[in-house]
Amino acid sequence: MIPAPEPLPFSLDSGGKVYGRDGSVAYAGRLWVPEAPVALEFNGLAYAVMMATPSDLIDYATGFAMAEGLISDAAQMGEVGVAHLDIGWILRAQIDGLDAAKLSERVRARVAESSCGLCGMENLEVLARPLPQVAPHAPIAPDAIFEAGEELREHQTLGRATSAAHAAAFCAPDGAIMACREDVGRHNAVDKLIGAMARAGVSRAEGFLFSTARCSYEIVEKAVKAGVTTLVTISLPTSLAVARAREAGLSLWVLARHDSVICVTSR
């Protein structure tokens, strides 16, 4: 059983003035999407600082470590310490069996990536490495995607309140939503979802991951590395996302709407 998401740290703000084209002026309070720096430390080393919504942080640390290739199973993560400071949050975790030299090298690589995404020959080589092949799987029915799309908004507490958050949901083969996580960052939402499912011991091989984000190569790679076999997104993919999905055998459905969806790759 996947636990429900944590309550979100909403705060009502005075918002601002709303100006109408007819010359009207009104005042409207708003709920802003929470965003804060979240520092991740593994085995005593500062690994990354991400901008994220500070909820479901243990799920986030677990999913992030899986996406980075630091763990392959949630059982490898020790207890995650969560510290709230005035300037942000710190997540500290001990990872069993992680080689200190390998971790230090990965930290140095991330420093090179942080300013502009991917930099240098080493990181180009990382992108060129083949992804693992996804498990054999049955194709999903388009009706399952339509069902999931209709249900998804009910799970988007943060999205409905702020209109400024991404969601990632895992759906059963018939489209029923099993779990959903939200965040200001599209990658973070996926990491939280994967972490929640891994901690609950739920397989990602059957069903599909539904993301409200743009389908970039990073979302494809996170899905494949987590054992997802089918990815659905509401936006179109980049060329690299399509190429990586095809290489890995990931079934990819994009531009999901209430009455149509495009199948880009399928087994």
C-alpha positions as a Markdown table, in Angstrom:
| # | Residue | x | y | z |
|---|---|---|---|---|
| 1 | Met | 0.0 | 0.0 | 0.0 |
| 2 | Ile | 1.5 | 3.4 | -1.0 |
| 3 | Pro | 1.0 | 6.0 | 1.7 |
| 4 | Ala | -0.9 | 9.2 | 0.9 |
| 5 | Pro | 1.1 | 12.3 | 0.2 |
| 6 | Glu | 1.9 | 14.6 | 3.1 |
| 7 | Pro | -0.1 | 17.7 | 3.8 |
| 8 | Leu | 1.3 | 20.6 | 1.8 |
| 9 | Pro | 2.7 | 23.7 | 3.4 |
| 10 | Phe | 0.2 | 26.2 | 2.0 |
| 11 | Ser | 0.3 | 29.9 | 3.1 |
| 12 | Leu | -2.4 | 32.4 | 2.1 |
| 13 | Asp | -0.9 | 35.6 | 0.7 |
| 14 | Ser | -2.6 | 38.9 | 0.0 |
| 15 | Gly | -2.0 | 38.2 | -3.7 |
| 16 | Gly | -2.5 | 41.4 | -5.5 |
| 17 | Lys | -4.7 | 43.6 | -7.6 |
| 18 | Val | -6.6 | 42.0 | -10.5 |
| 19 | Tyr | -7.1 | 44.4 | -13.4 |
| 20 | Gly | -9.8 | 43.7 | -15.9 |
| 21 | Arg | -9.9 | 44.8 | -19.5 |
| 22 | Asp | -13.1 | 46.6 | -18.7 |
| 23 | Gly | -11.2 | 48.8 | -16.3 |
| 24 | Ser | -12.3 | 47.0 | -13.1 |
| 25 | Val | -9.9 | 46.5 | -10.2 |
| 26 | Ala | -10.4 | 43.8 | -7.6 |
| 27 | Tyr | -8.3 | 42.3 | -4.8 |
| 28 | Ala | -7.6 | 38.6 | -4.8 |
| 29 | Gly | -5.7 | 36.4 | -2.3 |
| 30 | Arg | -3.6 | 33.7 | -3.7 |
| 31 | Leu | -1.9 | 30.5 | -2.5 |
| 32 | Trp | 1.6 | 30.5 | -3.9 |
| 33 | Val | 3.3 | 27.2 | -4.7 |
| 34 | Pro | 5.8 | 26.4 | -2.0 |
| 35 | Glu | 9.5 | 26.5 | -3.1 |
| 36 | Ala | 12.6 | 26.2 | -1.1 |
| 37 | Pro | 16.2 | 25.0 | -1.4 |
| 38 | Val | 16.6 | 21.4 | -0.4 |
| 39 | Ala | 20.2 | 20.1 | 0.2 |
| 40 | Leu | 20.8 | 16.4 | -0.2 |
| 41 | Glu | 23.7 | 14.8 | 1.7 |
| 42 | Phe | 24.7 | 11.1 | 1.2 |
| 43 | Asn | 27.2 | 9.4 | 3.5 |
| 44 | Gly | 28.3 | 12.7 | 4.9 |
| 45 | Leu | 29.0 | 14.3 | 1.5 |
| 46 | Ala | 27.1 | 17.3 | 0.2 |
| 47 | Tyr | 25.7 | 16.0 | -3.1 |
| 48 | Ala | 23.2 | 18.5 | -4.5 |
| 49 | Val | 21.0 | 21.5 | -3.7 |
| 50 | Met | 17.7 | 21.4 | -5.5 |
| 51 | Met | 14.8 | 23.9 | -5.6 |
| 52 | Ala | 11.7 | 21.9 | -4.5 |
| 53 | Thr | 8.4 | 21.9 | -2.7 |
| 54 | Pro | 9.2 | 20.8 | 0.9 |
| 55 | Ser | 6.8 | 17.9 | 1.2 |
| 56 | Asp | 7.2 | 14.1 | 0.9 |
| 57 | Leu | 11.0 | 14.7 | 1.4 |
| 58 | Ile | 11.9 | 11.1 | 2.4 |
| 59 | Asp | 10.2 | 10.0 | -0.8 |
| 60 | Tyr | 12.1 | 12.6 | -2.7 |
| 61 | Ala | 15.5 | 11.6 | -1.2 |
| 62 | Thr | 14.9 | 8.0 | -2.1 |
| 63 | Gly | 13.7 | 8.6 | -5.6 |
| 64 | Phe | 16.5 | 11.1 | -6.3 |
| 65 | Ala | 19.1 | 8.5 | -5.1 |
| 66 | Met | 17.6 | 5.9 | -7.4 |
| 67 | Ala | 17.6 | 8.3 | -10.4 |
| 68 | Glu | 21.3 | 9.2 | -9.7 |
| 69 | Gly | 22.2 | 5.5 | -9.7 |
| 70 | Leu | 23.3 | 5.6 | -6.1 |
| 71 | Ile | 20.8 | 2.9 | -5.0 |
| 72 | Ser | 18.8 | 0.3 | -6.9 |
| 73 | Asp | 16.4 | -0.5 | -4.1 |
| 74 | Ala | 14.9 | 1.5 | -1.3 |
| 75 | Ala | 16.2 | -1.0 | 1.3 |
| 76 | Gln | 19.8 | 0.4 | 0.6 |
| 77 | Met | 18.8 | 3.7 | 2.1 |
| 78 | Gly | 19.3 | 4.2 | 5.8 |
| 79 | Glu | 17.0 | 6.5 | 7.8 |
| 80 | Val | 16.7 | 9.9 | 6.1 |
| 81 | Gly | 17.2 | 12.8 | 8.5 |
| 82 | Val | 15.2 | 15.8 | 7.7 |
| 83 | Ala | 16.3 | 19.2 | 9.1 |
| 84 | His | 14.4 | 22.4 | 8.6 |
| 85 | Leu | 16.6 | 25.6 | 8.8 |
| 86 | Asp | 15.7 | 29.2 | 8.2 |
| 87 | Ile | 17.4 | 29.1 | 4.8 |
| 88 | Gly | 16.0 | 25.8 | 3.6 |
| 89 | Trp | 16.0 | 22.1 | 4.2 |
| 90 | Ile | 18.7 | 19.4 | 4.6 |
| 91 | Leu | 18.1 | 15.7 | 3.9 |
| 92 | Arg | 20.8 | 13.4 | 5.2 |
| 93 | Ala | 21.0 | 9.7 | 4.5 |
| 94 | Gln | 23.5 | 6.9 | 4.8 |
| 95 | Ile | 23.6 | 4.5 | 1.8 |
| 96 | Asp | 24.7 | 1.0 | 2.5 |
| 97 | Gly | 27.5 | -0.4 | 0.3 |
| 98 | Leu | 28.2 | 2.8 | -1.6 |
| 99 | Asp | 31.8 | 3.2 | -2.5 |
| 100 | Ala | 33.2 | 6.5 | -1.1 |
| 101 | Ala | 35.5 | 7.1 | -4.1 |
| 102 | Lys | 32.6 | 6.6 | -6.6 |
| 103 | Leu | 30.4 | 9.0 | -4.5 |
| 104 | Ser | 33.1 | 11.7 | -4.4 |
| 105 | Glu | 33.6 | 11.4 | -8.2 |
| 106 | Arg | 29.8 | 11.7 | -8.8 |
| 107 | Val | 29.7 | 14.8 | -6.6 |
| 108 | Arg | 32.5 | 16.4 | -8.7 |
| 109 | Ala | 30.6 | 15.6 | -11.9 |
| 110 | Arg | 27.4 | 17.2 | -10.5 |
| 111 | Val | 29.3 | 20.4 | -9.7 |
| 112 | Ala | 30.3 | 20.6 | -13.4 |
| 113 | Glu | 26.7 | 20.0 | -14.4 |
| 114 | Ser | 25.1 | 22.5 | -12.1 |
| 115 | Ser | 25.7 | 25.8 | -14.0 |
| 116 | Cys | 24.4 | 24.9 | -17.4 |
| 117 | Gly | 23.0 | 21.4 | -17.3 |
| 118 | Leu | 25.5 | 19.1 | -19.1 |
| 119 | Cys | 29.1 | 20.2 | -19.6 |
| 120 | Gly | 32.3 | 18.5 | -20.8 |
| 121 | Met | 33.3 | 15.3 | -22.5 |
| 122 | Glu | 32.6 | 13.2 | -19.4 |
| 123 | Asn | 29.0 | 14.2 | -19.2 |
| 124 | Leu | 28.5 | 13.8 | -23.0 |
| 125 | Glu | 29.8 | 10.2 | -22.5 |
| 126 | Val | 27.2 | 9.7 | -19.7 |
| 127 | Leu | 24.4 | 10.7 | -22.1 |
| 128 | Ala | 25.8 | 8.3 | -24.7 |
| 129 | Arg | 25.6 | 5.3 | -22.4 |
| 130 | Pro | 22.8 | 2.9 | -23.2 |
| 131 | Leu | 19.9 | 2.8 | -20.8 |
| 132 | Pro | 18.8 | -0.6 | -19.4 |
| 133 | Gln | 16.2 | -2.4 | -21.4 |
| 134 | Val | 12.7 | -2.2 | -19.9 |
| 135 | Ala | 10.9 | -5.4 | -19.0 |
| 136 | Pro | 8.6 | -7.0 | -21.5 |
| 137 | His | 5.1 | -5.6 | -21.1 |
| 138 | Ala | 1.7 | -5.5 | -22.6 |
| 139 | Pro | 0.6 | -2.3 | -24.4 |
| 140 | Ile | -1.8 | -0.2 | -22.5 |
| 141 | Ala | -5.2 | 0.8 | -24.0 |
| 142 | Pro | -5.8 | 4.4 | -24.9 |
| 143 | Asp | -9.0 | 4.4 | -22.8 |
| 144 | Ala | -6.8 | 3.7 | -19.7 |
| 145 | Ile | -4.9 | 7.0 | -20.4 |
| 146 | Phe | -8.2 | 8.9 | -20.8 |
| 147 | Glu | -9.5 | 7.5 | -17.5 |
| 148 | Ala | -6.3 | 8.5 | -15.7 |
| 149 | Gly | -6.3 | 12.0 | -17.2 |
| 150 | Glu | -9.9 | 12.6 | -16.0 |
| 151 | Glu | -9.0 | 11.3 | -12.5 |
| 152 | Leu | -5.6 | 13.0 | -12.2 |
| 153 | Arg | -6.9 | 16.5 | -11.3 |
| 154 | Glu | -8.6 | 15.1 | -8.2 |
| 155 | His | -5.2 | 14.2 | -6.9 |
| 156 | Gln | -3.6 | 17.6 | -7.7 |
| 157 | Thr | -4.2 | 19.4 | -4.4 |
| 158 | Leu | -1.3 | 21.7 | -4.9 |
| 159 | Gly | -2.0 | 22.2 | -8.6 |
| 160 | Arg | -5.6 | 23.1 | -8.1 |
| 161 | Ala | -4.7 | 25.6 | -5.3 |
| 162 | Thr | -1.8 | 27.4 | -7.1 |
| 163 | Ser | -2.0 | 26.5 | -10.8 |
| 164 | Ala | 1.8 | 26.3 | -10.6 |
| 165 | Ala | 2.8 | 22.8 | -9.8 |
| 166 | His | 3.6 | 19.6 | -11.6 |
| 167 | Ala | 2.2 | 16.2 | -10.8 |
| 168 | Ala | 3.5 | 12.6 | -11.4 |
| 169 | Ala | 1.1 | 9.7 | -10.9 |
| 170 | Phe | 1.4 | 6.0 | -11.3 |
| 171 | Cys | -1.6 | 4.3 | -12.8 |
| 172 | Ala | -2.8 | 0.7 | -12.9 |
| 173 | Pro | -3.2 | -0.9 | -16.4 |
| 174 | Asp | -6.9 | 0.2 | -16.4 |
| 175 | Gly | -6.0 | 3.8 | -15.6 |
| 176 | Ala | -6.8 | 3.9 | -11.9 |
| 177 | Ile | -4.4 | 6.1 | -10.1 |
| 178 | Met | -2.4 | 4.3 | -7.4 |
| 179 | Ala | -0.2 | 7.2 | -6.2 |
| 180 | Cys | 0.4 | 10.8 | -7.0 |
| 181 | Arg | 3.1 | 13.3 | -5.9 |
| 182 | Glu | 3.4 | 17.0 | -6.7 |
| 183 | Asp | 6.2 | 19.6 | -6.8 |
| 184 | Val | 7.1 | 22.9 | -8.2 |
| 185 | Gly | 9.7 | 21.0 | -10.3 |
| 186 | Arg | 8.7 | 18.4 | -12.8 |
| 187 | His | 11.8 | 16.2 | -12.1 |
| 188 | Asn | 11.1 | 16.4 | -8.4 |
| 189 | Ala | 7.5 | 15.2 | -8.8 |
| 190 | Val | 8.8 | 12.1 | -10.6 |
| 191 | Asp | 11.5 | 11.5 | -8.0 |
| 192 | Lys | 8.9 | 11.7 | -5.2 |
| 193 | Leu | 6.6 | 9.3 | -6.9 |
| 194 | Ile | 9.3 | 6.8 | -7.6 |
| 195 | Gly | 10.6 | 7.1 | -4.1 |
| 196 | Ala | 7.1 | 6.5 | -2.6 |
| 197 | Met | 6.6 | 3.4 | -4.6 |
| 198 | Ala | 10.0 | 2.0 | -3.9 |
| 199 | Arg | 9.6 | 2.6 | -0.2 |
| 200 | Ala | 6.2 | 0.8 | -0.3 |
| 201 | Gly | 7.7 | -2.1 | -2.3 |
| 202 | Val | 5.4 | -1.6 | -5.3 |
| 203 | Ser | 6.5 | -2.7 | -8.7 |
| 204 | Arg | 6.7 | -0.2 | -11.5 |
| 205 | Ala | 6.7 | -2.8 | -14.3 |
| 206 | Glu | 2.9 | -3.0 | -14.7 |
| 207 | Gly | 0.8 | 0.1 | -15.4 |
| 208 | Phe | 2.2 | 3.5 | -16.4 |
| 209 | Leu | 3.7 | 6.7 | -15.2 |
| 210 | Phe | 1.6 | 9.8 | -16.0 |
| 211 | Ser | 3.5 | 13.1 | -15.9 |
| 212 | Thr | 2.0 | 16.6 | -16.4 |
| 213 | Ala | 5.5 | 17.9 | -17.5 |
| 214 | Arg | 7.2 | 18.4 | -20.8 |
| 215 | Cys | 8.7 | 15.1 | -22.0 |
| 216 | Ser | 12.4 | 15.7 | -21.9 |
| 217 | Tyr | 15.1 | 13.1 | -21.9 |
| 218 | Glu | 15.5 | 13.4 | -18.1 |
| 219 | Ile | 11.9 | 12.2 | -17.5 |
| 220 | Val | 12.5 | 9.3 | -19.9 |
| 221 | Glu | 15.7 | 8.3 | -18.1 |
| 222 | Lys | 14.2 | 8.5 | -14.6 |
| 223 | Ala | 11.3 | 6.3 | -15.7 |
| 224 | Val | 13.5 | 3.7 | -17.3 |
| 225 | Lys | 16.0 | 3.5 | -14.4 |
| 226 | Ala | 13.1 | 3.1 | -12.0 |
| 227 | Gly | 11.7 | 0.1 | -13.8 |
| 228 | Val | 8.8 | 1.9 | -15.5 |
| 229 | Thr | 7.7 | 0.3 | -18.8 |
| 230 | Thr | 5.2 | 2.9 | -20.1 |
| 231 | Leu | 5.4 | 6.7 | -19.8 |
| 232 | Val | 2.5 | 9.1 | -20.6 |
| 233 | Thr | 3.0 | 12.9 | -20.7 |
| 234 | Ile | 0.6 | 15.8 | -21.4 |
| 235 | Ser | 3.2 | 17.5 | -23.6 |
| 236 | Leu | 5.2 | 16.6 | -26.7 |
| 237 | Pro | 8.7 | 15.0 | -26.3 |
| 238 | Thr | 12.0 | 16.3 | -27.4 |
| 239 | Ser | 13.9 | 14.4 | -30.1 |
| 240 | Leu | 16.4 | 13.1 | -27.5 |
| 241 | Ala | 13.5 | 11.8 | -25.3 |
| 242 | Val | 12.1 | 9.9 | -28.2 |
| 243 | Ala | 15.5 | 8.4 | -29.1 |
| 244 | Arg | 16.2 | 7.3 | -25.6 |
| 245 | Ala | 12.8 | 5.8 | -25.2 |
| 246 | Arg | 13.2 | 3.8 | -28.3 |
| 247 | Glu | 16.6 | 2.6 | -27.4 |
| 248 | Ala | 15.4 | 1.3 | -24.0 |
| 249 | Gly | 12.1 | -0.1 | -25.3 |
| 250 | Leu | 10.0 | 2.2 | -23.2 |
| 251 | Ser | 6.5 | 2.7 | -24.4 |
| 252 | Leu | 5.9 | 6.4 | -24.8 |
| 253 | Trp | 2.6 | 8.1 | -25.2 |
| 254 | Val | 2.5 | 11.9 | -25.4 |
| 255 | Leu | 0.2 | 15.0 | -25.8 |
| 256 | Ala | -2.4 | 13.2 | -23.7 |
| 257 | Arg | -5.7 | 15.1 | -23.9 |
| 258 | His | -9.3 | 14.2 | -22.8 |
| 259 | Asp | -10.1 | 12.9 | -26.3 |
| 260 | Ser | -6.7 | 12.0 | -28.0 |
| 261 | Val | -3.2 | 10.8 | -27.3 |
| 262 | Ile | -0.2 | 10.1 | -29.5 |
| 263 | Cys | 1.6 | 6.7 | -29.3 |
| 264 | Val | 5.3 | 7.4 | -30.2 |
| 265 | Thr | 6.9 | 4.1 | -29.2 |
| 266 | Ser | 5.1 | 0.9 | -28.1 |
| 267 | Arg | 6.0 | -2.7 | -27.7 |
